[in-house]
Amino acid sequence: MARRRKRKSRRRQEGRRILEHVPQYSIESGEEKPVTAARKFIQAEGIAPPALLLVKRNEHTTDRYFWAEKGLFGAQYVEENHFLFPSLRVLEAPAGSEPLAVASR
């Protein structure tokens, strides 16, 4: 029997495209939990939101976090709900037009 492909969410794909334009930082978690390592890295480096943090937990697993004005979020949540984050609205632009931040008067 043929296996059906999982349907890709358009909203999540759009969120992933928007996150491609955000600065990314790759770090290793070491002995700490990945979210703790991400928070300490943000504090130490003084990273301004928005930013995407890729935290390597071990050789097989990498956790993705999004640093926003409101705090630290899982990247998958942000992909699905990118419209809730004001810092991503600047990067989001309708096809064939200028970014929303420039268009609003």
Z-matrix of the N, CA and C atoms (Angstrom, degrees):
N
C 1 1.449
C 2 1.529 1 109.37
N 3 1.308 2 117.12 1 135.15
C 4 1.464 3 121.75 2 -177.95
C 5 1.527 4 110.27 3 -71.67
N 6 1.305 5 114.50 4 140.02
C 7 1.458 6 120.17 5 179.86
C 8 1.525 7 109.58 6 -88.73
N 9 1.333 8 115.98 7 132.74
C 10 1.464 9 120.06 8 -179.65
C 11 1.516 10 110.41 9 -80.63
N 12 1.316 11 115.72 10 144.27
C 13 1.464 12 120.76 11 177.32
C 14 1.509 13 110.44 12 -79.90
N 15 1.315 14 115.18 13 145.30
C 16 1.454 15 119.98 14 177.42
C 17 1.525 16 108.90 15 -73.60
N 18 1.319 17 116.47 16 135.15
C 19 1.457 18 121.59 17 -178.81
C 20 1.524 19 110.30 18 -73.07
N 21 1.312 20 116.79 19 131.38
C 22 1.460 21 121.22 20 179.00
C 23 1.520 22 109.80 21 -87.79
N 24 1.293 23 115.64 22 128.93
C 25 1.455 24 121.14 23 -179.26
C 26 1.533 25 110.20 24 -71.75
N 27 1.333 26 116.32 25 126.47
C 28 1.468 27 119.84 26 178.66
C 29 1.518 28 110.93 27 -63.81
N 30 1.322 29 115.97 28 -39.21
C 31 1.465 30 119.88 29 -179.00
C 32 1.524 31 110.62 30 -63.24
N 33 1.346 32 116.90 31 -41.05
C 34 1.461 33 120.27 32 179.03
C 35 1.528 34 111.21 33 -69.81
N 36 1.316 35 117.60 34 -38.18
C 37 1.465 36 120.60 35 177.27
C 38 1.520 37 110.75 36 -62.22
N 39 1.332 38 116.35 37 -41.17
C 40 1.460 39 120.78 38 178.26
C 41 1.529 40 110.30 39 -64.08
N 42 1.327 41 116.73 40 -42.43
C 43 1.456 42 121.07 41 177.26
C 44 1.520 43 112.08 42 -62.16
N 45 1.321 44 116.99 43 -39.23
C 46 1.469 45 121.44 44 178.24
C 47 1.526 46 110.86 45 -64.34
N 48 1.344 47 116.28 46 -39.87
C 49 1.477 48 120.85 47 177.91
C 50 1.526 49 110.86 48 -63.45
N 51 1.325 50 116.44 49 -40.07
C 52 1.468 51 120.66 50 179.31
C 53 1.524 52 110.27 51 -66.50
N 54 1.335 53 117.31 52 -41.88
C 55 1.465 54 120.99 53 -178.76
C 56 1.529 55 112.82 54 -67.35
N 57 1.324 56 117.61 55 -19.21
C 58 1.470 57 120.11 56 177.27
C 59 1.523 58 111.76 57 -63.58
N 60 1.335 59 117.63 58 -23.08
C 61 1.472 60 121.71 59 -177.02
C 62 1.525 61 112.92 60 -93.58
N 63 1.321 62 116.88 61 2.75
C 64 1.472 63 122.26 62 -179.55
C 65 1.527 64 108.11 63 -93.41
N 66 1.348 65 118.92 64 142.00
C 67 1.468 66 120.22 65 177.49
C 68 1.532 67 111.87 66 -58.63
N 69 1.336 68 115.87 67 138.78
C 70 1.467 69 120.80 68 -178.78
C 71 1.519 70 110.55 69 -115.87
N 72 1.326 71 115.33 70 143.64
C 73 1.459 72 122.38 71 177.45
C 74 1.520 73 108.26 72 -129.19
N 75 1.331 74 117.47 73 129.97
C 76 1.454 75 122.01 74 177.99
C 77 1.522 76 108.94 75 -107.17
N 78 1.331 77 116.31 76 127.95
C 79 1.460 78 121.09 77 179.12
C 80 1.521 79 109.29 78 -137.49
N 81 1.324 80 115.98 79 166.86
C 82 1.463 81 122.67 80 175.17
C 83 1.522 82 107.82 81 -107.49
N 84 1.328 83 116.95 82 141.04
C 85 1.464 84 119.81 83 -177.13
C 86 1.531 85 112.25 84 -78.70
N 87 1.321 86 117.65 85 -25.55
C 88 1.469 87 120.06 86 -178.82
C 89 1.517 88 110.50 87 65.08
N 90 1.326 89 117.30 88 -131.20
C 91 1.462 90 122.12 89 -178.58
C 92 1.530 91 112.55 90 -84.62
N 93 1.337 92 116.62 91 -14.42
C 94 1.466 93 120.73 92 -175.58
C 95 1.524 94 111.42 93 -85.52
N 96 1.324 95 114.97 94 164.07
C 97 1.455 96 119.56 95 172.53
C 98 1.529 97 107.31 96 -68.28
N 99 1.331 98 117.84 97 150.08
C 100 1.469 99 120.61 98 -176.66
C 101 1.530 100 114.15 99 -55.83
N 102 1.329 101 118.02 100 -42.12
C 103 1.459 102 120.13 101 -178.43
C 104 1.531 103 111.05 102 -67.87
N 105 1.320 104 117.35 103 -35.15
C 106 1.469 105 121.40 104 177.46
C 107 1.521 106 110.17 105 -67.66
N 108 1.329 107 116.51 106 -42.14
C 109 1.461 108 120.91 107 177.82
C 110 1.524 109 110.29 108 -61.87
N 111 1.334 110 116.87 109 -40.32
C 112 1.466 111 121.25 110 179.42
C 113 1.529 112 110.44 111 -64.47
N 114 1.328 113 117.13 112 -45.51
C 115 1.470 114 121.14 113 -179.53
C 116 1.535 115 111.22 114 -63.23
N 117 1.319 116 117.19 115 -42.25
C 118 1.470 117 120.64 116 179.34
C 119 1.522 118 111.21 117 -66.17
N 120 1.342 119 117.04 118 -37.81
C 121 1.456 120 121.17 119 178.99
C 122 1.531 121 110.53 120 -65.55
N 123 1.321 122 116.52 121 -43.42
C 124 1.466 123 121.23 122 177.99
C 125 1.518 124 110.23 123 -60.33
N 126 1.333 125 116.26 124 -44.51
C 127 1.469 126 121.55 125 -179.31
C 128 1.528 127 110.86 126 -64.74
N 129 1.332 128 116.81 127 -45.70
C 130 1.466 129 121.40 128 -176.19
C 131 1.532 130 112.02 129 -67.61
N 132 1.326 131 116.77 130 -40.24
C 133 1.463 132 121.26 131 -175.76
C 134 1.524 133 113.13 132 -89.66
N 135 1.321 134 116.90 133 -13.38
C 136 1.463 135 120.17 134 -178.70
C 137 1.514 136 112.72 135 65.30
N 138 1.308 137 116.78 136 42.64
C 139 1.463 138 122.30 137 -176.82
C 140 1.531 139 110.13 138 -72.87
N 141 1.321 140 115.82 139 130.04
C 142 1.464 141 121.56 140 178.17
C 143 1.529 142 109.38 141 -91.53
N 144 1.333 143 117.11 142 140.37
C 145 1.466 144 119.74 143 177.98
C 146 1.522 145 110.95 144 -70.62
N 147 1.288 146 121.70 145 153.51
C 148 1.457 147 127.27 146 -0.96
C 149 1.529 148 111.64 147 -85.50
N 150 1.328 149 115.66 148 148.97
C 151 1.459 150 121.41 149 177.27
C 152 1.521 151 109.02 150 -154.76
N 153 1.317 152 116.11 151 152.75
C 154 1.453 153 122.70 152 178.24
C 155 1.519 154 107.59 153 -113.99
N 156 1.332 155 116.93 154 127.13
C 157 1.460 156 121.13 155 -179.64
C 158 1.518 157 109.79 156 -112.45
N 159 1.314 158 115.80 157 126.62
C 160 1.458 159 122.11 158 176.06
C 161 1.517 160 106.97 159 -104.86
N 162 1.321 161 116.71 160 110.04
C 163 1.462 162 121.95 161 -175.69
C 164 1.517 163 108.86 162 -106.38
N 165 1.322 164 116.16 163 114.62
C 166 1.458 165 121.68 164 -179.44
C 167 1.522 166 108.80 165 -80.97
N 168 1.335 167 116.08 166 114.79
C 169 1.461 168 121.39 167 -178.74
C 170 1.531 169 110.62 168 -82.72
N 171 1.328 170 116.24 169 -46.63
C 172 1.460 171 122.45 170 173.82
C 173 1.523 172 107.46 171 -150.82
N 174 1.312 173 118.02 172 -170.06
C 175 1.460 174 118.91 173 -174.66
C 176 1.527 175 113.58 174 -66.91
N 177 1.340 176 117.57 175 -17.52
C 178 1.460 177 120.63 176 -177.84
C 179 1.529 178 114.28 177 -106.67
N 180 1.321 179 117.58 178 -21.31
C 181 1.462 180 120.86 179 -170.48
C 182 1.523 181 112.51 180 -120.02
N 183 1.317 182 116.02 181 130.27
C 184 1.461 183 122.24 182 174.37
C 185 1.523 184 108.25 183 -127.63
N 186 1.325 185 116.48 184 125.47
C 187 1.463 186 121.60 185 177.43
C 188 1.521 187 108.91 186 -94.78
N 189 1.338 188 115.93 187 142.72
C 190 1.459 189 121.30 188 -178.84
C 191 1.518 190 109.13 189 -114.93
N 192 1.349 191 116.04 190 129.74
C 193 1.461 192 122.16 191 179.30
C 194 1.522 193 109.38 192 -128.49
N 195 1.332 194 114.98 193 149.71
C 196 1.454 195 121.20 194 177.41
C 197 1.521 196 108.47 195 -114.61
N 198 1.323 197 116.79 196 124.91
C 199 1.459 198 123.10 197 179.43
C 200 1.519 199 107.28 198 -95.23
N 201 1.344 200 117.24 199 113.08
C 202 1.462 201 123.45 200 -179.33
C 203 1.519 202 109.33 201 -120.02
N 204 1.330 203 116.17 202 174.70
C 205 1.462 204 121.03 203 177.77
C 206 1.518 205 110.94 204 -60.05
N 207 1.317 206 116.14 205 -31.08
C 208 1.464 207 121.72 206 -176.34
C 209 1.522 208 113.38 207 -84.64
N 210 1.337 209 118.25 208 -10.74
C 211 1.465 210 120.96 209 -179.69
C 212 1.515 211 111.82 210 138.09
N 213 1.326 212 115.02 211 -160.44
C 214 1.459 213 122.51 212 -177.01
C 215 1.525 214 108.95 213 -102.51
N 216 1.334 215 116.71 214 128.78
C 217 1.455 216 121.99 215 -177.12
C 218 1.518 217 109.76 216 -128.56
N 219 1.321 218 116.76 217 156.22
C 220 1.455 219 121.55 218 171.63
C 221 1.516 220 109.00 219 -67.76
N 222 1.325 221 117.53 220 138.51
C 223 1.462 222 121.33 221 -175.42
C 224 1.527 223 112.06 222 -64.35
N 225 1.329 224 117.69 223 -33.11
C 226 1.460 225 119.86 224 -179.75
C 227 1.528 226 110.74 225 -65.55
N 228 1.322 227 117.23 226 -40.22
C 229 1.465 228 121.25 227 176.70
C 230 1.528 229 110.29 228 -60.96
N 231 1.329 230 115.98 229 -42.47
C 232 1.470 231 120.61 230 -178.67
C 233 1.525 232 110.61 231 -67.31
N 234 1.329 233 117.45 232 -37.98
C 235 1.468 234 120.25 233 177.40
C 236 1.519 235 110.69 234 -59.80
N 237 1.324 236 116.71 235 -42.25
C 238 1.462 237 120.90 236 -177.09
C 239 1.525 238 112.48 237 -77.05
N 240 1.337 239 117.37 238 -26.62
C 241 1.464 240 121.49 239 -175.09
C 242 1.527 241 111.88 240 -125.97
N 243 1.325 242 116.95 241 39.86
C 244 1.468 243 121.99 242 -175.12
C 245 1.525 244 112.52 243 -60.97
N 246 1.322 245 117.46 244 -25.36
C 247 1.468 246 121.53 245 -178.80
C 248 1.525 247 112.24 246 -70.12
N 249 1.326 248 118.58 247 -13.32
C 250 1.467 249 122.39 248 178.82
C 251 1.528 250 112.83 249 -83.14
N 252 1.340 251 117.11 250 -9.34
C 253 1.460 252 121.31 251 -174.08
C 254 1.524 253 110.44 252 -108.48
N 255 1.349 254 117.15 253 110.82
C 256 1.468 255 120.80 254 -177.68
C 257 1.526 256 113.54 255 -58.85
N 258 1.328 257 118.09 256 -33.66
C 259 1.464 258 119.95 257 -178.13
C 260 1.522 259 111.77 258 -67.39
N 261 1.336 260 117.73 259 -22.85
C 262 1.465 261 120.35 260 178.82
C 263 1.514 262 112.42 261 -87.87
N 264 1.325 263 118.17 262 -16.32
C 265 1.467 264 120.44 263 179.05
C 266 1.523 265 111.44 264 -66.72
N 267 1.320 266 117.13 265 -28.62
C 268 1.467 267 121.26 266 177.56
C 269 1.524 268 109.58 267 -65.36
N 270 1.345 269 116.32 268 -38.08
C 271 1.462 270 120.81 269 -178.34
C 272 1.522 271 112.18 270 -78.26
N 273 1.327 272 116.50 271 -24.71
C 274 1.450 273 122.06 272 -178.25
C 275 1.523 274 109.53 273 -79.55
N 276 1.309 275 117.01 274 127.95
C 277 1.466 276 120.26 275 178.94
C 278 1.515 277 109.30 276 -139.96
N 279 1.323 278 118.73 277 134.05
C 280 1.462 279 120.66 278 174.81
C 281 1.525 280 110.30 279 -61.11
N 282 1.308 281 116.97 280 151.90
C 283 1.460 282 121.46 281 -177.15
C 284 1.526 283 111.15 282 -58.88
N 285 1.320 284 115.92 283 128.83
C 286 1.457 285 121.47 284 175.78
C 287 1.514 286 114.96 285 78.89
N 288 1.317 287 118.27 286 18.03
C 289 1.463 288 119.13 287 178.13
C 290 1.520 289 110.33 288 -136.94
N 291 1.315 290 115.83 289 175.21
C 292 1.459 291 120.56 290 -179.60
C 293 1.532 292 110.22 291 -81.69
N 294 1.340 293 119.04 292 163.06
C 295 1.459 294 121.60 293 179.45
C 296 1.527 295 112.30 294 -57.37
N 297 1.327 296 115.84 295 151.90
C 298 1.464 297 120.96 296 -176.30
C 299 1.518 298 113.39 297 -61.28
N 300 1.325 299 117.73 298 -35.24
C 301 1.464 300 120.69 299 -178.30
C 302 1.525 301 110.85 300 -63.05
N 303 1.315 302 117.10 301 -34.50
C 304 1.459 303 121.54 302 179.98
C 305 1.528 304 109.86 303 -79.13
N 306 1.351 305 116.71 304 -35.48
C 307 1.460 306 121.35 305 -175.00
C 308 1.531 307 111.87 306 -71.90
N 309 1.341 308 117.92 307 -31.93
C 310 1.460 309 119.18 308 -177.78
C 311 1.514 310 110.54 309 -73.99
N 312 1.316 311 117.44 310 136.60
C 313 1.468 312 122.31 311 -177.06
C 314 1.493 313 110.56 312 -121.25
